[in-house]
Amino acid sequence: MMTPITINPLFQSILALSAADAGQNRLVYTPNWVAAQTQLLQAGVVDDLQARVDQYGNVYLDLPGRLPELPAIATGSHMDTVVNGGALDGLYGIIGGLTAVQRLRHQYGQPKRTLRIIAFSEEEGSRFPATFSGSKYYARRDQVTNLVDATGASFEAARITAVQSLKRIPRVIFQRPDLPATFTELHIEQGPRLIHEHRTIGLVAAIVGQRRFNITVHGVANHAGTTPMVGRIDALTLTTQLLVQLQQAAAQTDPELTYTVGQLAVVPNTANTIPGKVTFSVDFRHPSSTVLDAFETKLTAIVAAANQPQHPVESRRWVNDVPRPLDATMLANNRRIASQLGYHPLTLVSGAGHDSAVMSQVVPTTMLFVPSIGGISHAPTEQTAPDDLTAGVDVLTESLYHQAY
């Protein structure tokens, strides 16, 4: 079954950029990402929306209101993906927002307040060791500096090159607009609760806090055949011991704490050499800062105990996002709207990080979820039932109508 989202030519065109890949690959400032933001800007221009891009590559499409002095009503999500990601993460909120604004203009004409669709440049942290750099720039929060990706390419150089390309698009304004009055993000749940509860719409009360560390274990690289087993300093063997300790500590901290080791880099990574260095990531999340602090204390102690002169171990925290409650009044309004449309929304806490966590620090912010089949996301098999995709856009459309008209 097709939906206004899945048959949308822009949606299909952006997905086609990764046709040769396993899943979607629009890492920030890469050619696929530039092409996607270019297509979105060009679509906005064709649709007679005011199209803007800022120096971080965030894209803004405005349907001007009758009272332009009033702050805009904004919706949107992020354009970037994880490596080999799914079709809906981020892009659904952008195309869904554009669809909702097009519907409102067709049915009601010019709004009282400007309606704004935002495609944030980066949320995932999948290329550079930083998350939410796009929404943080728009929200006048932290800015990213002095970062490089796995190939050694700098964030600044990649950003400048990519944005220069977007600035050259005809009728696109190079400008960061003022903050909106509100922000509403439509998103897939990326988890199993809505499916398990047989609900179509989720209303997000809060977003979990998350922290990420890179931990590096140093050993001594040596010949795999001539080095006796006794006396080896094998960085990978030491790492496996650390991983077991960290997994046990996480399980003992709190049942709602999620803990993931998603990256493991072995050096020199050859079959006939003892590993001399291993770097791995740790991602942990929870709705309570107290629980996050408790596990970080355990992690720090485990790393300190493993750190010895003959095999140094070091850790670096590169994400520290605190739990964020979202706007209760907007949630209540969306509950009323969803109920009037015949849905029975479920209020829940998001276990994934979102740009809404950043936006909630500066403007009233809310999120709408639709179910993820099997609870699967960040994978090529990410799916949502067509009727559920439509339902999310329907609720978003009504929510924006009540805010802007």
Backbone hydrogen bonds in HBPLUS format (Angstrom, degrees):
<---DONOR---> <-ACCEPTOR-->    atom                        ^
c    i                          cat <-CA-CA->   ^        H-A-AA   ^      H-
h    n   atom  resd res      DA  || num        DHA   H-A  angle D-A-AA Bond
n    s   type  num  typ     dist DA aas  dist angle  dist       angle   num
A0007-ILE N   A0003-THR O   2.99 MM   4  6.03 155.0  2.05 159.8 164.3     1
A0008-ASN N   A0005-ILE O   3.04 MM   3  5.16 152.7  2.12 104.7 113.4     2
A0012-GLN N   A0008-ASN O   3.03 MM   4  6.33 167.2  2.05 162.2 165.2     3
A0013-SER N   A0009-PRO O   2.85 MM   4  5.94 151.5  1.93 143.5 152.0     4
A0014-ILE N   A0010-LEU O   2.95 MM   4  6.13 158.2  2.00 152.4 156.9     5
A0015-LEU N   A0011-PHE O   3.07 MM   4  6.30 161.8  2.10 149.7 155.0     6
A0016-ALA N   A0012-GLN O   2.98 MM   4  6.13 146.5  2.09 141.0 150.1     7
A0017-LEU N   A0014-ILE O   3.17 MM   3  5.46 150.9  2.26 105.1 113.5     8
A0018-SER N   A0015-LEU O   3.14 MM   3  5.95 158.3  2.19 121.5 126.0     9
A0019-ALA N   A0016-ALA O   3.09 MM   3  4.84 159.8  2.13 111.5 109.8    10
A0021-ASP N   A0018-SER O   2.91 MM   3  5.32 163.3  1.94 119.3 124.8    11
A0024-GLN N   A0085-GLY O   2.77 MM  61  4.72 167.6  1.78 124.8 128.8    12
A0085-GLY N   A0024-GLN O   2.83 MM  61  4.72 149.5  1.92 149.3 138.9    13
A0081-THR N   A0026-ARG O   3.26 MM  55  5.20 138.3  2.44 106.1 113.3    14
A0030-THR N   A0027-LEU O   3.09 MM   3  5.77 159.3  2.14 144.5 143.8    15
A0033-TRP N   A0030-THR O   3.04 MM   3  5.21 114.8  2.49 102.6 118.3    16
A0034-VAL N   A0030-THR O   2.93 MM   4  6.24 164.2  1.96 162.7 167.4    17
A0035-ALA N   A0031-PRO O   2.92 MM   4  6.08 162.1  1.95 150.8 155.8    18
A0036-ALA N   A0032-ASN O   2.97 MM   4  6.19 151.7  2.05 144.1 151.7    19
A0037-GLN N   A0033-TRP O   2.99 MM   4  6.28 169.7  2.00 160.3 161.4    20
A0038-THR N   A0034-VAL O   2.87 MM   4  5.96 150.7  1.96 146.0 155.2    21
A0039-GLN N   A0035-ALA O   2.94 MM   4  6.14 159.5  1.98 145.9 150.7    22
A0040-LEU N   A0036-ALA O   3.02 MM   4  6.30 155.5  2.08 148.1 154.9    23
A0041-LEU N   A0037-GLN O   2.97 MM   4  6.16 165.1  1.99 149.4 153.0    24
A0042-GLN N   A0038-THR O   2.91 MM   4  6.12 167.2  1.92 156.1 159.9    25
A0043-ALA N   A0039-GLN O   2.92 MM   4  6.06 152.3  2.00 143.6 151.2    26
A0044-GLY N   A0040-LEU O   2.96 MM   4  6.22 152.2  2.04 147.5 155.1    27
A0045-VAL N   A0041-LEU O   2.96 MM   4  6.29 156.0  2.02 152.2 158.5    28
A0046-VAL N   A0042-GLN O   3.00 MM   4  6.22 165.3  2.02 150.0 153.6    29
A0047-ASP N   A0043-ALA O   2.98 MM   4  6.11 143.1  2.12 139.6 149.8    30
A0049-LEU N   A0044-GLY O   2.89 MM   5  5.12 167.8  1.90 158.1 155.3    31
A0048-ASP N   A0045-VAL O   3.02 MM   3  5.13 159.0  2.07 111.6 113.8    32
A0050-GLN N   A0062-ASP O   2.88 MM  12  4.90 156.7  1.93 149.4 146.4    33
A0062-ASP N   A0050-GLN O   2.87 MM  12  4.90 161.5  1.90 137.1 142.9    34
A0173-ILE N   A0051-ALA O   2.94 MM 122  6.26 172.3  1.94 151.3 150.4    35
A0052-ARG N   A0060-TYR O   2.85 MM   8  5.04 153.1  1.92 151.8 158.0    36
A0060-TYR N   A0052-ARG O   2.88 MM   8  5.04 162.5  1.91 144.0 145.8    37
A0053-VAL N   A0173-ILE O   2.92 MM 120  6.37 149.8  2.02 161.9 169.2    38
A0175-GLN N   A0053-VAL O   2.90 MM 122  5.92 136.2  2.09 135.1 145.9    39
A0054-ASP N   A0058-ASN O   3.15 MM   4  5.60 147.8  2.26 145.1 154.5    40
A0057-GLY N   A0054-ASP O   2.97 MM   3  5.32 161.1  2.00 113.8 119.9    41
A0059-VAL N   A0119-ALA O   3.11 MM  60  5.06 166.6  2.13 133.1 136.9    42
A0119-ALA N   A0059-VAL O   2.91 MM  60  5.06 160.7  1.95 145.0 149.8    43
A0061-LEU N   A0117-ILE O   2.90 MM  56  5.11 161.4  1.93 150.0 156.0    44
A0117-ILE N   A0061-LEU O   2.85 MM  56  5.11 164.6  1.87 147.5 152.1    45
A0063-LEU N   A0115-LEU O   2.78 MM  52  5.11 163.1  1.81 155.6 161.6    46
A0115-LEU N   A0063-LEU O   3.04 MM  52  5.11 158.6  2.09 142.5 144.1    47
A0066-ARG N   A0111-PRO O   2.83 MM  45  6.31 147.1  1.94 146.0 155.6    48
A0067-LEU N   A0112-LYS O   3.02 MM  45  5.78 158.7  2.07 158.1 157.7    49
A0070-LEU N   A0067-LEU O   3.01 MM   3  5.85 166.5  2.03 126.5 130.6    50
A0181-ALA N   A0072-ALA O   2.61 MM 109  5.60 169.0  1.62 159.5 162.0    51
A0073-ILE N   A0114-THR O   2.79 MM  41  6.17 161.7  1.83 167.7 172.1    52
A0116-ARG N   A0073-ILE O   2.90 MM  43  6.04 162.1  1.93 150.4 150.6    53
A0074-ALA N   A0182-THR O   3.12 MM 108  6.04 162.7  2.15 142.3 144.7    54
A0184-THR N   A0074-ALA O   2.96 MM 110  6.39 150.4  2.05 140.8 148.9    55
A0075-THR N   A0116-ARG O   2.85 MM  41  6.25 148.3  1.95 162.2 172.4    56
A0118-ILE N   A0075-THR O   2.82 MM  43  6.17 148.7  1.91 146.6 157.2    57
A0077-SER N   A0118-ILE O   3.13 MM  41  6.43 138.3  2.31 160.1 160.9    58
A0120-PHE N   A0077-SER O   2.78 MM  43  6.00 155.1  1.84 153.5 153.1    59
A0079-MET N   A0120-PHE O   2.91 MM  41  5.99 166.7  1.93 167.5 163.1    60
A0092-TYR N   A0088-LEU O   3.00 MM   4  4.89 164.9  2.02 133.6 134.8    61
A0093-GLY N   A0090-GLY O   3.11 MM   3  5.52 123.7  2.45 106.5 119.2    62
A0094-ILE N   A0090-GLY O   3.32 MM   4  6.70 144.1  2.46 145.1 155.1    63
A0094-ILE N   A0091-LEU O   3.15 MM   3  5.08 123.9  2.48  94.2 108.5    64
A0095-ILE N   A0091-LEU O   2.92 MM   4  6.11 173.3  1.92 166.8 164.9    65
A0096-GLY N   A0092-TYR O   2.73 MM   4  5.52 148.2  1.83 138.7 149.7    66
A0097-GLY N   A0093-GLY O   3.06 MM   4  5.80 145.1  2.19 120.6 129.5    67
A0098-LEU N   A0094-ILE O   2.95 MM   4  6.24 158.5  2.00 148.7 154.7    68
A0099-THR N   A0095-ILE O   2.87 MM   4  6.02 157.4  1.92 146.1 152.5    69
A0100-ALA N   A0096-GLY O   2.97 MM   4  6.15 156.8  2.03 144.0 150.0    70
A0101-VAL N   A0097-GLY O   3.03 MM   4  6.26 161.6  2.07 150.7 154.9    71
A0102-GLN N   A0098-LEU O   2.97 MM   4  6.16 159.7  2.01 149.0 154.9    72
A0103-ARG N   A0099-THR O   2.97 MM   4  6.19 156.3  2.03 148.6 154.9    73
A0104-LEU N   A0100-ALA O   3.00 MM   4  6.25 162.9  2.03 149.8 154.1    74
A0105-ARG N   A0101-VAL O   2.96 MM   4  6.16 164.8  1.98 153.5 157.2    75
A0106-HIS N   A0102-GLN O   3.02 MM   4  6.15 160.1  2.06 146.0 151.7    76
A0107-GLN N   A0103-ARG O   2.92 MM   4  6.12 153.5  1.99 151.8 159.0    77
A0108-TYR N   A0104-LEU O   2.74 MM   4  5.58 165.3  1.76 154.0 158.8    78
A0109-GLY N   A0105-ARG O   2.93 MM   4  4.39 140.3  2.09 115.2 122.6    79
A0112-LYS N   A0404-ALA O   2.94 MM 292  5.69 132.3  2.17 141.1 154.1    80
A0113-ARG N   A0404-ALA O   3.04 MM 291  4.87 160.5  2.08 139.9 144.9    81
A0134-GLY N   A0122-GLU O   3.38 MM  12  5.14 164.9  2.41 135.0 138.1    82
A0130-ALA N   A0128-PHE O   2.71 MM   2  5.60 138.1  1.88 110.2  96.4    83
A0136-LYS N   A0132-PHE O   2.93 MM   4  5.93 156.2  1.98 154.1 161.7    84
A0137-TYR N   A0133-SER O   3.13 MM   4  6.15 147.4  2.24 133.5 140.9    85
A0138-TYR N   A0134-GLY O   3.10 MM   4  6.44 164.7  2.12 151.9 155.6    86
A0139-ALA N   A0135-SER O   2.83 MM   4  5.90 155.4  1.89 146.9 154.0    87
A0141-ARG N   A0136-LYS O   2.76 MM   5  4.86 169.0  1.77 162.0 158.9    88
A0140-ARG N   A0137-TYR O   3.11 MM   3  5.15 159.9  2.15 105.7 110.6    89
A0155-PHE N   A0147-LEU O   2.85 MM   8  5.43 158.5  1.89 146.9 147.1    90
A0149-ASP N   A0153-ALA O   2.87 MM   4  5.47 148.6  1.97 146.5 155.6    91
A0152-GLY N   A0149-ASP O   2.97 MM   3  5.26 160.9  2.01 113.0 119.3    92
A0158-ALA N   A0154-SER O   3.07 MM   4  6.22 167.3  2.08 151.3 155.2    93
A0159-ARG N   A0155-PHE O   2.81 MM   4  5.91 159.7  1.86 152.8 159.2    94
A0160-ILE N   A0156-GLU O   2.97 MM   4  6.12 172.1  1.98 155.7 157.1    95
A0161-THR N   A0157-ALA O   3.14 MM   4  6.26 168.9  2.15 149.8 152.9    96
A0162-ALA N   A0158-ALA O   3.03 MM   4  6.14 166.1  2.05 149.9 154.1    97
A0163-VAL N   A0159-ARG O   2.92 MM   4  6.03 171.7  1.93 160.2 162.7    98
A0164-GLN N   A0160-ILE O   2.99 MM   4  6.02 154.4  2.06 145.7 152.7    99
A0165-SER N   A0161-THR O   3.39 MM   4  6.65 150.5  2.48 141.1 147.3   100
A0166-LEU N   A0162-ALA O   3.27 MM   4  6.68 152.5  2.35 144.5 151.7   101
A0167-LYS N   A0163-VAL O   2.88 MM   4  6.10 153.7  1.95 155.6 162.7   102
A0168-ARG N   A0165-SER O   3.34 MM   3  5.53 143.0  2.49  99.0 108.5   103
A0169-ILE N   A0166-LEU O   3.26 MM   3  5.73 167.9  2.28 113.6 117.3   104
A0172-VAL N   A0169-ILE O   3.25 MM   3  5.77 146.3  2.37 142.0 138.9   105
A0183-PHE N   A0364-PRO O   3.03 MM 181  6.51 144.8  2.16 152.4 160.8   106
A0366-THR N   A0183-PHE O   2.99 MM 183  6.51 152.3  2.07 157.2 165.8   107
A0185-GLU N   A0366-THR O   3.02 MM 181  6.47 161.1  2.05 149.4 153.7   108
A0368-LEU N   A0185-GLU O   2.92 MM 183  6.27 158.7  1.97 150.6 154.3   109
A0187-HIS N   A0368-LEU O   2.91 MM 181  6.19 156.6  1.97 167.1 174.9   110
A0370-VAL N   A0187-HIS O   3.10 MM 183  6.60 132.8  2.34 142.3 154.1   111
A0189-GLU N   A0370-VAL O   2.84 MM 181  5.71 148.1  1.94 175.6 166.5   112
A0196-HIS N   A0192-PRO O   2.91 MM   4  6.06 166.8  1.92 161.2 165.4   113
A0197-GLU N   A0193-ARG O   2.84 MM   4  5.98 150.6  1.92 153.1 161.2   114
A0198-HIS N   A0194-LEU O   2.95 MM   4  5.85 107.7  2.49 134.6 150.0   115
A0199-ARG N   A0194-LEU O   2.96 MM   5  5.02 168.9  1.98 146.8 149.9   116
A0198-HIS N   A0195-ILE O   3.17 MM   3  5.06 155.2  2.24  99.6 107.1   117
A0346-LEU N   A0201-ILE O   2.98 MM 145  6.47 155.6  2.04 151.5 156.9   118
A0202-GLY N   A0369-PHE O   2.88 MM 167  4.50 159.3  1.92 128.9 130.9   119
A0369-PHE N   A0202-GLY O   2.81 MM 167  4.50 166.2  1.83 135.7 137.7   120
A0203-LEU N   A0346-LEU O   2.80 MM 143  5.98 161.6  1.84 145.1 149.1   121
A0348-LEU N   A0203-LEU O   2.98 MM 145  6.25 155.3  2.04 153.5 158.3   122
A0204-VAL N   A0367-MET O   3.41 MM 163  5.42 171.8  2.42 138.3 139.8   123
A0205-ALA N   A0348-LEU O   2.90 MM 143  5.89 159.8  1.94 152.9 159.6   124
A0326-LEU N   A0205-ALA O   2.88 MM 121  5.47 176.0  1.89 135.4 136.6   125
A0350-SER N   A0206-ALA O   2.90 MM 144  6.32 162.6  1.93 161.1 159.1   126
A0207-ILE N   A0324-ARG O   2.80 MM 117  5.17 152.7  1.87 138.9 147.9   127
A0324-ARG N   A0207-ILE O   2.91 MM 117  5.17 160.3  1.95 148.6 155.0   128
A0208-VAL N   A0350-SER O   2.99 MM 142  6.10 166.2  2.01 168.1 168.8   129
A0209-GLY N   A0286-HIS O   2.97 MM  77  5.59 154.9  2.03 142.5 141.0   130
A0286-HIS N   A0209-GLY O   3.08 MM  77  5.59 152.6  2.16 147.8 155.7   131
A0210-GLN N   A0321-ASP O   2.76 MM 111  5.19 139.0  1.93 136.5 150.2   132
A0321-ASP N   A0210-GLN O   2.85 MM 111  5.19 160.3  1.89 169.3 166.1   133
A0211-ARG N   A0284-PHE O   2.97 MM  73  5.60 158.4  2.02 159.6 166.7   134
A0284-PHE N   A0211-ARG O   3.01 MM  73  5.60 162.4  2.04 159.2 164.7   135
A0212-ARG N   A0319-VAL O   3.08 MM 107  4.84 150.9  2.17 122.0 125.3   136
A0318-TRP N   A0212-ARG O   2.88 MM 106  5.77 156.7  1.93 149.4 157.3   137
A0213-PHE N   A0282-VAL O   2.84 MM  69  5.07 153.5  1.91 143.8 152.7   138
A0282-VAL N   A0213-PHE O   2.84 MM  69  5.07 147.3  1.95 147.2 149.7   139
A0214-ASN N   A0316-ARG O   2.88 MM 102  5.31 153.0  1.96 145.1 152.8   140
A0316-ARG N   A0214-ASN O   2.88 MM 102  5.31 142.0  2.03 144.7 156.8   141
A0215-ILE N   A0280-PHE O   2.83 MM  65  5.43 169.4  1.85 163.2 166.0   142
A0280-PHE N   A0215-ILE O   2.89 MM  65  5.43 158.0  1.93 152.2 157.9   143
A0216-THR N   A0314-GLU O   2.84 MM  98  5.37 162.6  1.87 158.3 164.3   144
A0314-GLU N   A0216-THR O   2.98 MM  98  5.37 159.4  2.02 150.2 156.6   145
A0217-VAL N   A0278-VAL O   2.75 MM  61  5.22 165.3  1.77 159.7 164.4   146
A0278-VAL N   A0217-VAL O   2.94 MM  61  5.22 154.6  2.01 147.1 154.9   147
A0218-HIS N   A0312-PRO O   2.90 MM  94  5.37 165.9  1.92 173.8 174.7   148
A0219-GLY N   A0276-GLY O   2.71 MM  57  4.48 172.0  1.72 134.9 133.3   149
A0220-VAL N   A0233-ILE O   2.85 MM  13  5.41 162.7  1.88 157.1 153.8   150
A0274-ILE N   A0222-ASN O   2.80 MM  52  5.19 169.0  1.81 158.5 160.1   151
A0224-ALA N   A0272-ASN O   3.10 MM  48  4.96 156.2  2.16 132.5 125.5   152
A0232-ARG N   A0229-MET O   3.42 MM   3  5.68 170.3  2.43 119.9 120.5   153
A0238-LEU N   A0234-ASP O   3.10 MM   4  6.38 165.7  2.12 157.1 161.1   154
A0235-ALA N   A0275-PRO O   3.12 MM  40  5.44 163.0  2.15 144.9 140.1   155
A0239-THR N   A0235-ALA O   2.95 MM   4  6.08 145.4  2.07 135.0 145.0   156
A0240-THR N   A0236-LEU O   2.95 MM   4  6.25 155.9  2.01 150.7 155.4   157
A0241-GLN N   A0237-THR O   3.28 MM   4  6.59 152.4  2.36 145.1 151.7   158
A0242-LEU N   A0238-LEU O   3.10 MM   4  6.44 153.5  2.17 145.4 152.7   159
A0243-LEU N   A0239-THR O   2.84 MM   4  6.13 158.1  1.89 156.6 163.0   160
A0244-VAL N   A0240-THR O   3.14 MM   4  6.36 156.0  2.20 145.3 150.0   161
A0245-GLN N   A0241-GLN O   3.19 MM   4  6.46 163.7  2.22 147.1 151.3   162
A0246-LEU N   A0242-LEU O   2.87 MM   4  6.11 164.2  1.90 159.0 163.3   163
A0247-GLN N   A0243-LEU O   2.93 MM   4  6.03 160.2  1.97 146.9 152.5   164
A0248-GLN N   A0244-VAL O   3.04 MM   4  6.22 161.7  2.07 149.9 154.5   165
A0249-ALA N   A0245-GLN O   2.93 MM   4  6.14 157.2  1.99 147.0 153.8   166
A0250-ALA N   A0246-LEU O   2.91 MM   4  6.11 156.3  1.96 149.5 155.4   167
A0251-ALA N   A0247-GLN O   3.06 MM   4  6.28 162.9  2.09 148.3 152.6   168
A0252-GLN N   A0248-GLN O   3.07 MM   4  6.25 143.4  2.21 143.9 153.4   169
A0253-THR N   A0250-ALA O   3.14 MM   3  5.21 151.2  2.23 102.2 110.8   170
A0257-LEU N   A0254-ASP O   3.13 MM   3  5.39 159.1  2.18 109.8 116.3   171
A0258-THR N   A0285-ARG O   3.12 MM  27  5.30 161.4  2.16 144.5 150.0   172
A0285-ARG N   A0258-THR O   3.00 MM  27  5.30 146.2  2.12 139.6 149.1   173
A0260-THR N   A0283-ASP O   2.81 MM  23  5.11 150.7  1.90 150.7 159.0   174
A0283-ASP N   A0260-THR O   2.85 MM  23  5.11 158.0  1.89 152.5 159.3   175
A0281-SER N   A0263-GLN O   3.09 MM  18  5.27 151.7  2.17 134.3 138.5   176
A0265-ALA N   A0279-THR O   2.79 MM  14  5.19 164.4  1.81 156.6 162.0   177
A0279-THR N   A0265-ALA O   2.96 MM  14  5.19 156.8  2.02 143.9 151.1   178
A0267-VAL N   A0277-LYS O   2.80 MM  10  5.10 157.3  1.85 165.8 163.6   179
A0276-GLY N   A0267-VAL O   2.78 MM   9  5.83 145.7  1.89 145.3 156.9   180
A0277-LYS N   A0267-VAL O   3.16 MM  10  5.10 148.0  2.27 147.7 146.0   181
A0292-LEU N   A0288-SER O   3.20 MM   4  6.52 161.1  2.23 146.0 151.4   182
A0293-ASP N   A0289-SER O   2.82 MM   4  6.01 158.5  1.86 150.5 156.2   183
A0294-ALA N   A0290-THR O   2.98 MM   4  6.20 151.0  2.07 140.4 148.5   184
A0295-PHE N   A0291-VAL O   3.03 MM   4  6.36 160.9  2.06 155.0 158.1   185
A0296-GLU N   A0292-LEU O   2.94 MM   4  6.12 159.4  1.98 149.2 155.7   186
A0297-THR N   A0293-ASP O   2.94 MM   4  6.14 152.2  2.02 147.7 154.6   187
A0298-LYS N   A0294-ALA O   3.23 MM   4  6.55 153.4  2.30 140.8 147.3   188
A0299-LEU N   A0295-PHE O   2.83 MM   4  6.12 163.2  1.85 156.9 161.6   189
A0300-THR N   A0296-GLU O   2.88 MM   4  6.04 165.0  1.90 150.8 154.7   190
A0301-ALA N   A0297-THR O   3.06 MM   4  6.26 153.5  2.13 142.7 149.7   191
A0302-ILE N   A0298-LYS O   2.92 MM   4  6.17 158.7  1.97 154.5 160.1   192
A0303-VAL N   A0299-LEU O   2.96 MM   4  6.19 164.3  1.99 155.7 159.6   193
A0304-ALA N   A0300-THR O   2.94 MM   4  6.08 156.8  1.99 143.3 150.3   194
A0305-ALA N   A0301-ALA O   2.97 MM   4  6.15 154.7  2.03 146.6 152.7   195
A0306-ALA N   A0302-ILE O   3.12 MM   4  6.31 145.4  2.25 141.0 150.0   196
A0307-ASN N   A0303-VAL O   3.02 MM   4  6.14 128.8  2.29 143.2 156.5   197
A0308-GLN N   A0311-HIS O   3.48 MM   3  5.19 176.1  2.48 113.9 112.9   198
A0311-HIS N   A0308-GLN O   2.98 MM   3  5.19 137.8  2.16 106.1 118.6   199
A0327-ASP N   A0365-THR O   2.91 MM  38  5.46 156.4  1.97 159.3 165.5   200
A0331-LEU N   A0327-ASP O   3.12 MM   4  6.32 153.9  2.20 142.5 150.2   201
A0332-ALA N   A0328-ALA O   2.96 MM   4  6.17 158.1  2.01 145.6 150.9   202
A0333-ASN N   A0329-THR O   2.98 MM   4  6.27 156.7  2.04 149.4 155.7   203
A0334-ASN N   A0330-MET O   2.94 MM   4  6.18 156.7  1.99 148.3 154.5   204
A0335-ARG N   A0331-LEU O   2.85 MM   4  6.13 144.5  1.97 147.1 157.7   205
A0336-ARG N   A0332-ALA O   3.08 MM   4  6.36 157.2  2.14 147.0 152.0   206
A0337-ILE N   A0333-ASN O   2.98 MM   4  6.28 161.2  2.01 148.3 153.6   207
A0338-ALA N   A0334-ASN O   2.86 MM   4  5.94 170.3  1.86 149.2 152.2   208
A0339-SER N   A0335-ARG O   2.95 MM   4  6.04 157.4  2.00 144.9 151.6   209
A0340-GLN N   A0336-ARG O   2.93 MM   4  6.14 156.3  1.98 148.5 155.0   210
A0341-LEU N   A0337-ILE O   3.06 MM   4  6.34 137.0  2.25 143.6 155.3   211
A0341-LEU N   A0338-ALA O   3.19 MM   3  5.11 128.8  2.46  91.8 105.3   212
A0343-TYR N   A0338-ALA O   2.94 MM   5  5.34 160.4  1.98 153.9 147.9   213
A0342-GLY N   A0339-SER O   2.97 MM   3  5.09 158.3  2.02 106.2 112.2   214
A0357-ALA N   A0354-HIS O   2.98 MM   3  5.63 151.5  2.07 115.0 122.1   215
A0358-VAL N   A0355-ASP O   2.97 MM   3  5.32 130.7  2.22 106.4 118.7   216
A0359-MET N   A0355-ASP O   2.97 MM   4  6.33 167.5  1.99 156.7 159.7   217
A0360-SER N   A0356-SER O   2.84 MM   4  5.75 147.7  1.94 142.0 149.3   218
A0361-GLN N   A0358-VAL O   3.05 MM   3  5.63 159.0  2.09 115.1 121.7   219
A0362-VAL N   A0359-MET O   3.00 MM   3  5.59 162.5  2.03 117.6 123.1   220
A0363-VAL N   A0359-MET O   2.98 MM   4  6.06 158.1  2.02 166.0 173.2   221
A0375-GLY N   A0372-SER O   2.80 MM   3  4.88 159.9  1.84 127.4 128.2   222
A0373-ILE N   A0383-GLN O   2.86 MM  10  5.51 155.8  1.92 145.0 151.2   223
A0376-ILE N   A0373-ILE O   3.38 MM   3  6.30 176.6  2.38 121.1 122.1   224
A0382-GLU N   A0379-ALA O   3.06 MM   3  5.59 160.8  2.10 124.3 124.9   225
A0388-ASP N   A0385-ALA O   2.93 MM   3  5.27 124.4  2.25 107.4 122.2   226
A0389-LEU N   A0385-ALA O   3.05 MM   4  6.44 152.4  2.13 155.2 163.9   227
A0390-THR N   A0386-PRO O   3.06 MM   4  6.36 160.3  2.10 153.1 157.9   228
A0391-ALA N   A0387-ASP O   2.94 MM   4  6.15 153.2  2.01 141.1 148.9   229
A0392-GLY N   A0388-ASP O   3.03 MM   4  6.26 159.2  2.07 150.3 154.1   230
A0393-VAL N   A0389-LEU O   3.31 MM   4  6.62 159.5  2.36 146.6 151.0   231
A0394-ASP N   A0390-THR O   2.93 MM   4  6.19 152.6  2.00 150.1 158.7   232
A0395-VAL N   A0391-ALA O   2.99 MM   4  6.29 162.2  2.02 156.8 159.5   233
A0396-LEU N   A0392-GLY O   2.98 MM   4  6.16 163.0  2.01 147.5 152.9   234
A0397-THR N   A0393-VAL O   2.84 MM   4  5.96 159.8  1.88 148.6 153.9   235
A0398-GLU N   A0394-ASP O   3.16 MM   4  6.43 163.9  2.18 149.1 152.1   236
A0399-SER N   A0395-VAL O   2.93 MM   4  6.12 158.1  1.98 150.9 157.7   237
A0400-LEU N   A0396-LEU O   2.88 MM   4  6.11 164.9  1.90 158.9 161.7   238
A0401-TYR N   A0397-THR O   2.95 MM   4  6.13 152.0  2.03 145.0 153.5   239
A0402-HIS N   A0398-GLU O   3.07 MM   4  6.32 163.9  2.10 151.9 154.2   240
A0403-GLN N   A0399-SER O   3.19 MM   4  6.41 136.3  2.39 138.8 150.6   241
A0403-GLN N   A0400-LEU O   3.18 MM   3  5.05 128.1  2.46  91.8 105.7   242
A0404-ALA N   A0400-LEU O   2.87 MM   4  5.90 151.9  1.95 154.2 160.5   243
A0405-TYR N   A0401-TYR O   2.96 MM   4  5.43 159.8  2.00 148.6 150.8   244
